[in-house]
Amino acid sequence: MSENAESLIGRTAIGGAEISPDTLPRVSPQGWTASLLLAFLSSAGLYYVNIFPVIVDSLMAGAGLSAGQAGEITFANTIGAVIGAFVISLLVRRIPRWKLASLFLLLCSIGVDLLTITLANLELLIPLRLMHGVLGGALVGLGFAAIARSGIAGRAYSMVLLVQYTGGALGLGFLPGLVSEFGTYVPFYALITFSTITLLMLPFLPDYPVPDRAEEKRRVPPEARVAMLPMVITLISLFCFQFANMALFAFIFDLGKSFALPLPFISQTLFWANLIAISGAALAAYTGQRFSLTLPLAIALVITLVGLALFAFSNIKPVFIFANVVTGMTWAFCVPYLLTMASKFDAAGQMGAFGGFASKMGLACGPLVAGYFISSGGNYTQLIVIACAMLAICLAALPAAARLDRAGI
């Protein structure tokens, strides 16, 4: 019997999954199914961000916590994620068995959510949610590192946004009613469900091993590998992009009311804008596989800048709708591109993990700075100008994108 025939008997492929007699079925390393599984892994640790409004409202209404107390809990969750993402970014090269580490983090996250359900004491909830954030941030870092090593980073990062927007829309659409019917801690059962689904997917992911130094040198050309300044600029751009968008989005209800828009109109606008924004992630998945980085990113950044500026005219309802739809789509489009850029600067996935850290820092700092700015007497028109200035900094990432395009990686 020939070697090829023995190989066919020993290993067959069913639907995109490679089946070997000595391993569990694994999906094709660079297939669409792998992109989806990686997206779930990279979303599980931060799914709570997508349903923050429901969590805050349920804690206030059901657990009797004040707005300030509920805010402290969500802030602890977010800061924990920043800490976890930073730590894992430093350690990712030293974690060859990343799937086993992910399994541990998922089980611990589920355990913390179960403890959260049984405790309503503020002094205990804050450290619990901080711990959950650390675990989630570390899990996202491992997921981003695996995506960076997968060879399908552009598509996989787009799928991350697709999963997050879809999961967020479903959560915001159905969880409030379930909270009214079944109680305060329904959102945490949703987090447990998401983590459990991810846990069941984990064994089917390929290994995406951490390459040794020789392999990394082979996979990353010198013109990209030594580019420290473009790499730093890319991380700063990721931070600024998330900062600018989240600074406005976190206070979008109050921004709309400051322009005399009715609350039901604002709510409906955000619901439909979030649904439409899913198309931005889908478009990024399509263009990321077919075009270079620079031109699509440049167009999307300029459109985002225009969209943010249009919020200054939110007193005109069609403009408010248009601004939300446009920035929602470009938000879902640009983040995968910037994360893909970060992941291309090394083959081990460390810069992909650092990209996740920079992204979370922006998400955490944007609302914090915006909140202090508004509380200290600033108005939303001024905040829009600040957001546009932060977004303009991201244009500095375009030469870095052009460098990666020239390197052909």
C-alpha positions, 0 to 999 in steps of 0.5 A, spaced: 500 500 500 502 506 498 504 512 503 498 516 500 493 511 501 495 509 508 495 517 509 488 517 506 486 511 511 489 514 517 486 521 516 480 523 513 476 530 512 469 531 513 466 537 512 472 541 513 474 537 520 480 533 519 479 526 523 485 523 525 485 516 529 490 519 535 486 526 536 480 529 536 477 532 530 480 539 529 477 544 524 481 546 518 486 551 521 485 556 516 477 555 514 471 559 516 469 554 521 476 555 525 475 563 524 468 562 528 471 558 533 477 563 534 471 568 535 468 565 540 474 564 544 476 571 543 469 574 545 467 569 551 472 573 556 468 580 554 461 578 553 459 582 559 461 588 555 456 587 550 450 586 555 453 592 560 446 596 560 442 590 562 447 588 567 447 595 570 440 595 570 438 588 573 443 590 579 440 596 580 433 594 580 434 587 583 439 587 587 438 594 590 444 597 588 445 604 587 447 607 580 454 608 583 455 602 586 453 598 579 458 603 576 463 601 580 462 593 579 462 594 571 468 598 572 472 593 576 470 588 571 473 592 565 479 594 569 480 587 571 480 585 563 485 591 562 490 587 567 489 580 565 490 582 557 497 586 559 499 580 563 498 575 558 501 579 553 507 579 557 507 571 558 504 569 551 510 566 548 511 562 554 504 558 554 505 553 549 499 549 551 494 555 550 488 551 549 489 548 556 490 555 559 484 557 556 480 551 559 482 553 565 480 560 564 473 558 562 472 554 568 474 559 573 470 564 569 464 560 570 465 559 577 466 566 578 459 568 575 456 562 579 459 565 585 456 572 583 449 569 582 449 567 590 452 574 592 449 580 593 454 584 597 457 590 594 464 588 598 464 581 595 461 583 588 467 588 586 473 583 587 469 578 584 468 582 578 475 584 578 477 577 578 472 575 572 475 581 568 482 579 569 480 572 567 476 574 561 482 579 559 487 573 559 482 569 555 481 574 550 489 575 550 490 568 548 485 568 543 488 574 540 495 570 540 492 564 537 488 568 531 495 572 530 498 565 529 492 562 525 494 565 518 487 568 517 487 574 522 484 579 518 478 574 517 478 571 524 478 578 527 472 580 523 468 574 526 470 576 533 466 583 531 461 579 528 460 575 534 460 580 539 455 585 535 450 579 534 451 576 541 450 584 544 444 585 539 441 578 542 442 580 549 440 587 549 433 584 545 432 578 550 435 579 556 431 585 559 424 581 558 428 575 561 430 579 567 423 581 569 420 574 568 426 570 572 430 575 576 436 579 577 441 574 575 439 572 568 445 576 565 450 572 569 446 565 566 447 568 559 455 569 561 455 562 563 452 559 557 456 563 552 462 561 556 460 553 556 458 554 549 466 556 548 468 551 552 465 545 548 468 548 542 475 549 544 477 541 543 476 542 536 480 548 535 487 547 531 493 547 536 496 553 532 503 552 536 508 558 538 513 558 533 520 558 535 525 564 534 528 560 527 521 559 525 518 566 527 524 569 523 522 565 517 515 567 517 516 575 519 520 578 513 526 583 516 522 589 514 516 588 518 520 585 524 524 590 526 519 596 525 518 598 532 516 605 531 510 602 526 508 597 531 508 602 537 504 607 532 499 601 531 498 600 538 497 607 539 492 608 534 488 602 536 488 605 543 486 612 540 480 609 536 477 605 541 478 611 546 474 616 541 468 611 539 467 609 546 468 616 549 461 618 545 458 611 545 458 610 553 454 617 554 450 616 547 443 617 551 445 623 555 448 626 548 442 625 545 438 628 550 442 634 550 440 635 543 433 635 545 432 628 542 426 624 545 429 617 549 425 612 545 428 615 538 435 614 541 433 607 543 430 605 537 436 609 533 441 605 537 438 598 536 438 599 529 444 602 528 447 596 532 444 591 527 446 594 521 453 595 524 454 587 523 455 588 516 461 592 517 464 586 521 462 582 515 465 587 510 472 587 513 472 579 513 471 580 505 475 585 504 481 583 509 482 576 504 482 580 498 485 587 498 491 590 501 490 593 508 492 601 507 486 603 502 480 600 505 483 602 512 484 609 510 477 610 507 474 607 513 478 612 518 476 618 514 469 616 514 469 615 521 472 621 522 466 625 518 461 620 522 464 623 529 463 630 527 456 629 525 454 628 532 455 635 533 449 636 529 445 631 533 439 636 533 437 634 526 434 627 527 436 624 520 443 626 522 443 623 528 441 616 525 446 617 520 452 618 524 450 612 529 449 607 523 456 610 519 460 610 526 457 603 528 459 600 521 466 603 521 467 601 528 466 594 526 470 595 520 476 598 523 478 594 529 479 588 525 484 591 521 488 595 526 488 588 530 490 584 524 496 590 523 498 588 530 498 581 529 503 581 523 509 584 527 511 578 530 509 570 528 508 568 536 502 572 537 505 577 542 503 583 538 496 580 537 495 580 545 498 587 546 493 589 540 488 586 545 491 590 551 491 597 547 484 596 545 481 594 552 485 600 555 482 605 550 475 602 551 476 603 559 479 610 558 474 613 553 468 613 558 472 614 564 475 621 561 469 623 558 465 622 564 470 626 568 470 631 562 462 632 562 462 632 570 467 638 570 462 642 566 464 640 559 459 640 554 458 634 548 460 639 543 467 639 546 467 632 547 465 631 540 471 635 538 476 631 543 473 625 540 475 627 533 482 629 535 483 622 538 481 619 531 485 623 527 491 620 530 489 614 528 491 616 521 498 615 523 497 608 522 496 608 515 504 608 513 505 602 518 499 599 514 503 601 507 509 598 510 506 591 512 503 591 505 510 592 501 512 586 506 507 582 503 505 579 510 
